[in-house]
């Protein structure tokens, strides 16, 4: 039996339960892993509450798509992994099929990466989702390069912080936005070229000022909702508005018609575009691993909780005060 987080109904953090569950053996294309640390993501809170892009198919349901640990058993068809190797699990599957909020878990081998030397379990559970999202959207899909400007909403999130570093890595200029001044200095310390406090400043005017009227080649938006209209106003001609989250919870319009049909590209993005495509994932892993080796990239961990405090960890995430990643550790 292994301690596993499950929920038996949709709802807030309080529906989460730590229960003893039979693990079983890995299938031919799966690995059984000891979980040492778990990356907590907004997607899991949305899935738990019934507001995610896919719905829970049956109860009790599991959670979690990002973790770090050690291989304990290898499926018959799996190559490239051995018992005892340090690994990270990346979001490359439905939480209706697998979940890593547990002491031990079975996961598809296609969702597992070797953990770089020198990266501990907490870092290994905190680094991949943010950088895969930022790199996949901005570089792989968007083609961001040297001299481009990128505006980042919800920039204090783990993805926002990763996007700042990815921008620097390719020679782009990251402009971070945050609602209040409380996080502004942290964003400057993280490498933001400029920080716009949206409760105090006009985003459109400030971006225009900072880009000499040109606008930004990229806007990387985690919020969605009606605010995309103003964000679209700051996209340079031929630039791209990439929406990767929906923190607003509101209907998101297409702003092109309201703005007079400018040369605007607007598309959604999820990390699954990268993690489920072997060639994209190969390039992403090479890019991120290179950044980790040189010190250009590093995990941004705000706070850790142990597995028995999973409800508290979800409450903390929903409060929105964190700067960076929330990680749950597992004692064995």
Secondary structure, DSSP 8 states (H G I E B T S, - for coil): -EEEEEESSS-SGGGEEEEEE------TTEEEEEEEEEEE-HHHHHHHHT-SSS---SSSEE--S-EEEEEEEE-TT--S--TT-EEEE-S-S-TTT----BSEEEEEGGGEEE--TT--HHHHTTSHHHHHHHHIIIIIIT---TT-EEEESSTTBHHHHHHHHHHHHHT-EEEEEESSGGGHHHHHHHT-SEEEETTTS-HHHHHHHHTTTS-EEEEEES--GGGHHHHHHTEEEEEEEEE---TT-S-----TTTTTS-S-EEEE--THHHHTSHHHHHHHHHHHHHHHHHTS----EEEEEEGGGHHHHHHHHHHT--SBEEEEE---
